Amino acid sequence: MTQKQRKIFYPVIFFLGAILIIWEINIYRETIINLMIPIGIIMVVGIIAFILDFKNYKSTYEYSGDFTSIPQCIM
């Protein structure tokens, strides 16, 4: 994937993730599962995405911080 494609891909994934989290909250409100289950799913998937895509994200946006992409991956 080129740098230009990644600059389009990351915002799309961010907004898709936000929509899915809203949907997850609505599903949670209608069920009786423990709150830690959806929060755990979000955190585990976000951390895995961070580990797998850290170098690509860092080279796409050319920043010097190490953990700036964590909020993006968790969302």
Residue pairs with C-beta under 8 A, 6 or more apart in sequence:
1 9
1 56
3 59
3 60
6 56
6 57
6 60
7 60
7 61
10 57
10 60
10 72
14 72
14 75
17 75
18 75
21 42
21 75
24 38
24 42
25 38
28 35
28 38
42 74
43 74
46 70
46 73
46 74
46 75
47 73
47 74
49 73
49 74
50 69
50 70
50 73
50 74
53 69
53 73
54 69
57 69
57 72
57 73
58 69
